[in-house]
């Protein structure tokens, strides 16, 4: 082989190798990005579910506090009856 041909062939081989590596690398990167998007969506759904649970719990606690405030400030009520009503959990609201 001629010494003048070695350098161009080496550069051609290097260029082919670089194209192959970049092609495989880009596919791996695309898959990684898709995975991150799926994981982000799952995390968002989980966070939204937790937020809804916390909101429902807060609503229940606020309702109980309102009842306790009313009991504490209403002098004409039957205190023991209202306390017993608080001990029994309310029926869950009907879903439409």
C-alpha positions as a LaTeX table, in Angstrom:
\begin{tabular}{lrrr}
\hline
Residue & $x$ (\AA) & $y$ (\AA) & $z$ (\AA) \\
\hline
Unk1 & 0.00 & 0.00 & 0.00 \\
Unk2 & 1.20 & 3.48 & $-0.82$ \\
Unk3 & 2.03 & 5.78 & 2.09 \\
Unk4 & 0.02 & 8.55 & 0.45 \\
Unk5 & $-3.15$ & 6.39 & 0.68 \\
Unk6 & $-2.84$ & 5.48 & 4.40 \\
Unk7 & $-3.82$ & 8.88 & 5.80 \\
Unk8 & $-6.99$ & 9.30 & 3.69 \\
Unk9 & $-8.10$ & 5.72 & 4.40 \\
Unk10 & $-7.49$ & 6.23 & 8.11 \\
Unk11 & $-9.55$ & 9.42 & 8.06 \\
Unk12 & $-12.32$ & 7.68 & 6.11 \\
Unk13 & $-12.39$ & 4.82 & 8.63 \\
Unk14 & $-12.41$ & 7.28 & 11.49 \\
Unk15 & $-15.30$ & 9.20 & 9.90 \\
Unk16 & $-17.32$ & 5.98 & 9.40 \\
Unk17 & $-16.62$ & 4.97 & 12.99 \\
Unk18 & $-17.72$ & 8.41 & 14.25 \\
Unk19 & $-20.96$ & 8.25 & 12.24 \\
Unk20 & $-21.78$ & 4.79 & 13.65 \\
Unk21 & $-21.00$ & 5.81 & 17.23 \\
Unk22 & $-23.03$ & 9.02 & 16.92 \\
Unk23 & $-25.95$ & 7.14 & 15.38 \\
Unk24 & $-26.03$ & 4.58 & 18.17 \\
Unk25 & $-25.47$ & 7.28 & 20.79 \\
Unk26 & $-28.33$ & 9.40 & 19.49 \\
Unk27 & $-30.72$ & 6.43 & 19.64 \\
Unk28 & $-29.65$ & 5.73 & 23.21 \\
Unk29 & $-30.17$ & 9.39 & 24.09 \\
Unk30 & $-33.65$ & 9.40 & 22.52 \\
Unk31 & $-34.64$ & 6.34 & 24.54 \\
Unk32 & $-33.27$ & 7.91 & 27.71 \\
Unk33 & $-35.29$ & 11.08 & 27.05 \\
Unk34 & $-38.46$ & 9.03 & 26.48 \\
Unk35 & $-37.84$ & 7.18 & 29.73 \\
Unk36 & $-37.37$ & 10.47 & 31.60 \\
Unk37 & $-40.64$ & 11.80 & 30.13 \\
Unk38 & $-42.54$ & 8.69 & 31.22 \\
Unk39 & $-41.03$ & 8.86 & 34.70 \\
Unk40 & $-41.88$ & 12.57 & 34.93 \\
Unk41 & $-45.49$ & 11.91 & 33.94 \\
Unk42 & $-45.75$ & 9.13 & 36.52 \\
Unk43 & $-44.31$ & 11.39 & 39.20 \\
Unk44 & $-46.73$ & 14.17 & 38.26 \\
Unk45 & $-49.69$ & 11.79 & 38.52 \\
Unk46 & $-48.49$ & 10.54 & 41.88 \\
Unk47 & $-48.01$ & 14.10 & 43.13 \\
Unk48 & $-51.48$ & 15.10 & 41.95 \\
Unk49 & $-53.00$ & 12.11 & 43.75 \\
Unk50 & $-51.20$ & 13.02 & 46.99 \\
Unk51 & $-52.35$ & 16.63 & 46.66 \\
Unk52 & $-55.95$ & 15.48 & 46.25 \\
Unk53 & $-55.65$ & 13.25 & 49.32 \\
Unk54 & $-54.22$ & 16.11 & 51.36 \\
Unk55 & $-56.96$ & 18.45 & 50.17 \\
Unk56 & $-59.66$ & 15.96 & 51.16 \\
Unk57 & $-58.06$ & 15.43 & 54.57 \\
Unk58 & $-57.80$ & 19.19 & 55.10 \\
Unk59 & $-61.44$ & 19.62 & 54.16 \\
Unk60 & $-62.50$ & 16.97 & 56.70 \\
Unk61 & $-60.39$ & 18.56 & 59.42 \\
Unk62 & $-61.75$ & 22.04 & 58.66 \\
Unk63 & $-65.31$ & 20.70 & 58.90 \\
Unk64 & $-64.54$ & 19.19 & 62.30 \\
Unk65 & $-62.97$ & 22.43 & 63.51 \\
Unk66 & $-66.08$ & 24.35 & 62.42 \\
Unk67 & $-68.26$ & 21.94 & 64.40 \\
Unk68 & $-66.02$ & 22.25 & 67.45 \\
Unk69 & $-66.07$ & 26.04 & 67.18 \\
Unk70 & $-69.85$ & 25.99 & 66.96 \\
Unk71 & $-70.10$ & 23.68 & 69.98 \\
Unk72 & $-67.72$ & 25.84 & 71.98 \\
Unk73 & $-69.59$ & 29.07 & 71.21 \\
Unk74 & $-73.18$ & 27.78 & 71.19 \\
Unk75 & $-74.36$ & 27.76 & 74.81 \\
Unk76 & $-77.82$ & 26.33 & 74.06 \\
Unk77 & $-76.72$ & 23.07 & 72.41 \\
Unk78 & $-76.66$ & 19.56 & 73.79 \\
Unk79 & $-72.89$ & 19.15 & 74.10 \\
Unk80 & $-72.76$ & 15.40 & 74.77 \\
Unk81 & $-75.00$ & 14.61 & 71.79 \\
Unk82 & $-72.82$ & 16.64 & 69.45 \\
Unk83 & $-69.63$ & 15.03 & 70.78 \\
Unk84 & $-71.12$ & 11.58 & 70.14 \\
Unk85 & $-71.99$ & 12.63 & 66.60 \\
Unk86 & $-68.35$ & 13.57 & 66.09 \\
Unk87 & $-67.21$ & 10.12 & 67.20 \\
Unk88 & $-69.19$ & 8.36 & 64.48 \\
Unk89 & $-67.56$ & 8.95 & 61.09 \\
Unk90 & $-69.79$ & 10.64 & 58.52 \\
Unk91 & $-70.96$ & 8.63 & 55.54 \\
Unk92 & $-68.80$ & 9.18 & 52.45 \\
Unk93 & $-70.37$ & 11.51 & 49.91 \\
Unk94 & $-72.18$ & 9.86 & 47.02 \\
Unk95 & $-70.31$ & 9.86 & 43.73 \\
Unk96 & $-72.25$ & 11.15 & 40.76 \\
\hline
\end{tabular}
